[in-house]
Structures are given as structure tokens and as C-alpha cells.
Amino acid sequence: MGLRYRTIRAAGSALLVAAAVGTGGMAGMTSVLAADPAIVGLAGTVVDSGGAPLAGIPLMITEIVLPDGGASAVEATTAADGSFTAALEAWGTADAPATLTIKAAPDAVIEVLGDSCSQTWGVELSDTRDVAYADAPPEALTLTATTTLLGEVCGATGIPKTSRGGSAGLTPPPTDAVVAPADAVPDRLGPALTIGFVVGLLAAAAALLPHRRIRRRD
């Protein structure tokens, strides 16, 4: 829709320029070009609910102006400090405002790396507001996104071995530790079966061995 609007506007501008040059020369051409909508710069910052900046978030920024239905869309990505910039059309007035919408990409995520674990967070952002950029340049925005923990991965950690000590062995994370229940009953069945087996073998051996007879003399 925005492409169609821009194409129609460009064609109309070309006809006006041709008419101006034919009637008024370069002076008429200058006045026509000055009537073309201006571009304004938008700046903002994306943070989480705690106010921490969110880096690397892809954004889609759209403008819609009524009643002619003009539309424009640009993309931006937040920097390390959560900031972003975009060049927008100077659309909208106090009497007929334009609609500005800023959304994060549907699959936007951030990775948080810890000492032994890494977390993946989903990021959701959708902000819509009326703007009058034809009357005044835009003010800087601070947008708060919603973050949701999607997953956590923990690996083994180790203490580097140095001249002062330390160990190169690995220490499993707490999630890998297995603790035996306090009410565990000791295994008494195994020793009893072993003893019974040995006694049975001895009894069988005694039964199979030949017995010596003692003869009495008269």
C-alpha cells in the first residue's frame, strides 16, 4: 500500500514539475519540490520492565495517514544501549494525526550469559500512538518491552589450576547433583542371600561326600 502511494505521489510530482518548468522555468520547479513532504528523524530506546536496555531487537516501524491511506514502513535494530533511530515521513497534524506503530519482530529473543548458565528470553513489544510530525519534529521515545524466559542451559564449571592452587576438575552445577533420601533403608537382603547360598553349598557338599565306616573289634 505504501509503495502504491509513493508511486502515485511520484508520478503526480513529475507532472507538476513538468508543468512548472514549462510555465515558470526553474523558479516554478523549485516551488514544486519544496511542497514534497519532508523527512524527520525518530530516536528511541527499548528497555525491559526493570529499565535495562535491550540490545539487538529488530523493530518494524510503520506510519499510516488518513483519509488518503498513505503508509510507510521502515526497519531498525536496537544498539547495545537499547537505542534506535529511523527516518520517517513528516505526516500528521494536530487536526489530522498520523498513526505510528512500533513492533518487535515476532521471533525476537535475547541471550543472557551467566557464569555457568545461559538464558533465552522472548521479547514482545507493540506501541501505537497518534503523531503530528508535520507540525513538530518527533520527541525521543522510551518503549518498555515484555520479556519471557524461554529456556535455560547450565553446563559444568571448573576452577583453573594456578601456581597458588586450584583445581582443573569440573564441578557439576546444582541441577545435576543427586541427593539420596534421608529415609533410605539400608540393603539387608543382599548379605542374607549370600550367607544362605554359602550354607546351602556346604550342606550339599556334606551330603555328597562318602562316609567312612568304623568297624568294631570283638
C-alpha positions in Angstrom: 0.0 0.0 0.0 2.9 2.3 0.9 4.6 1.5 -2.4 1.5 2.3 -4.4 1.0 5.6 -2.6 4.6 6.5 -3.2 4.4 5.6 -6.8 1.2 7.7 -7.4 2.8 10.6 -5.5 6.0 10.4 -7.5 4.0 10.4 -10.8 2.0 13.4 -9.7 5.1 15.2 -8.6 6.7 14.5 -12.0 3.7 16.0 -13.8 3.7 19.1 -11.6 7.5 19.6 -12.2 7.0 19.3 -15.9 4.2 21.8 -15.8 6.2 24.2 -13.6 9.2 24.1 -15.9 7.0 24.7 -18.9 5.3 27.7 -17.4 7.7 29.2 -14.9 11.1 27.8 -15.6 13.4 26.8 -12.7 11.5 29.1 -10.2 8.4 27.0 -10.7 10.3 23.8 -10.3 11.8 24.9 -7.0 8.4 25.8 -5.5 7.0 22.3 -6.5 9.9 20.4 -5.0 9.5 22.4 -1.8 6.0 21.1 -1.5 7.1 17.5 -1.2 6.7 16.0 2.3 9.8 16.3 4.5 11.6 13.6 6.3 12.0 13.7 10.1 14.3 11.6 12.4 12.9 9.5 15.2 15.0 8.3 18.1 14.1 6.0 20.9 15.2 3.3 23.4 13.8 -0.1 24.2 14.1 -1.3 27.8 12.6 -4.2 29.9 10.3 -3.8 32.8 13.3 -3.1 35.1 14.6 -0.3 32.9 17.6 -2.3 31.5 18.3 -1.7 27.8 17.6 -4.4 25.3 20.1 -4.8 22.5 19.7 -6.4 19.1 15.9 -6.2 18.9 14.7 -6.0 15.3 11.9 -3.4 15.0 9.2 -2.7 12.4 8.1 1.0 12.4 5.0 1.9 10.3 3.2 5.2 9.6 -0.4 5.4 8.4 -2.1 8.7 7.5 -5.8 9.0 6.8 -8.1 9.6 4.9 -6.0 9.0 1.8 -4.5 5.9 3.3 -0.8 6.7 2.8 1.5 4.3 4.5 5.3 4.0 5.1 7.4 1.3 6.8 11.0 1.2 7.9 13.1 -1.3 9.9 15.5 -0.6 12.7 17.6 -2.6 15.2 18.4 -1.6 18.8 22.0 -0.9 19.6 24.0 -2.1 22.6 22.4 0.6 24.8 18.9 -0.2 23.5 18.7 2.9 21.3 17.4 3.0 17.7 16.8 5.7 15.0 14.6 5.8 12.0 13.8 8.3 9.2 10.1 8.9 8.9 7.7 10.9 6.8 6.6 14.2 8.3 3.0 13.1 8.3 0.1 14.0 10.6 -1.2 17.3 12.1 -3.0 18.1 15.3 -6.3 18.1 13.4 -5.5 15.0 11.3 -2.8 12.9 13.1 -1.0 10.0 11.6 -0.7 6.7 13.3 2.7 5.4 14.3 3.2 1.8 15.3 6.5 0.2 16.6 6.6 -3.5 17.0 9.3 -6.0 17.7 9.8 -9.0 15.3 7.6 -12.0 16.3 10.7 -14.1 16.9 12.8 -11.5 18.8 14.9 -13.1 21.6 17.9 -12.1 23.7 20.6 -14.3 25.2 21.7 -13.6 28.8 25.1 -15.3 29.6 25.9 -16.1 33.3 28.9 -17.7 34.9 27.7 -21.3 34.3 24.2 -20.9 32.7 22.7 -19.1 29.7 19.1 -17.9 29.4 17.0 -17.3 26.4 14.3 -14.6 26.8 11.5 -13.8 24.3 10.8 -10.1 23.7 7.3 -8.7 22.9 6.8 -5.0 22.0 3.8 -3.2 20.4 3.4 0.5 20.7 0.8 2.5 18.7 0.2 6.3 19.0 -1.1 9.3 17.1 1.6 11.7 15.9 1.7 15.1 14.2 5.1 15.2 12.7 4.0 17.8 10.1 3.6 20.3 13.0 6.7 19.5 15.0 9.6 17.1 14.9 9.2 13.8 17.0 10.4 13.6 20.6 12.6 10.8 21.8 10.7 7.7 22.9 11.3 5.2 25.7 9.5 1.9 25.0 9.1 -0.9 27.6 9.0 -4.4 26.2 7.7 -7.6 27.9 10.3 -10.3 28.4 9.5 -14.0 29.0 12.0 -16.7 30.0 12.0 -19.4 27.2 14.8 -21.7 28.4 17.9 -22.1 30.5 21.0 -24.2 29.8 23.6 -24.9 32.5 27.0 -26.5 32.0 29.8 -27.8 34.2 32.1 -25.2 35.7 35.8 -25.5 36.8 38.4 -23.6 38.8 41.5 -23.0 36.7 44.7 -24.6 38.1 47.3 -22.0 39.0 50.6 -21.8 40.8 48.8 -20.9 44.0 46.5 -23.9 43.9 43.1 -24.5 42.4 41.9 -27.5 40.6 41.3 -28.3 36.9 38.5 -30.7 37.9 34.9 -29.9 36.9 32.2 -29.1 39.4 28.7 -30.2 38.3 26.0 -27.5 38.6 23.4 -27.7 41.4 20.8 -29.0 38.9 23.0 -32.1 38.3 23.5 -33.1 41.9 21.6 -36.1 43.2 20.9 -36.3 46.9 19.9 -39.6 48.5 16.6 -39.5 50.5 17.1 -39.2 54.2 14.7 -42.1 55.0 16.5 -44.6 52.7 16.6 -48.1 54.2 20.0 -50.0 54.1 20.1 -53.0 51.9 20.0 -56.1 54.2 18.6 -58.5 51.6 21.8 -58.9 49.7 24.0 -60.2 52.6 21.3 -62.5 53.8 21.0 -64.2 50.3 24.8 -64.6 50.1 25.0 -66.3 53.5 22.1 -68.6 52.6 23.8 -69.6 49.4 27.1 -70.4 51.1 25.3 -72.5 53.8 23.4 -74.4 51.1 26.6 -75.3 49.2 28.2 -76.6 52.4 25.2 -78.8 53.2 25.1 -80.2 49.7 28.8 -81.0 49.8 28.4 -82.8 53.1 25.6 -84.9 51.7 27.5 -86.0 48.7 30.9 -86.9 50.3 31.3 -90.7 51.2 31.1 -91.5 54.9 33.8 -93.7 56.5 32.5 -96.7 58.5 34.2 -97.6 61.8 34.4 -101.4 62.4 34.2 -102.6 66.0 36.5 -105.5 67.1 35.1 -108.2 69.4 
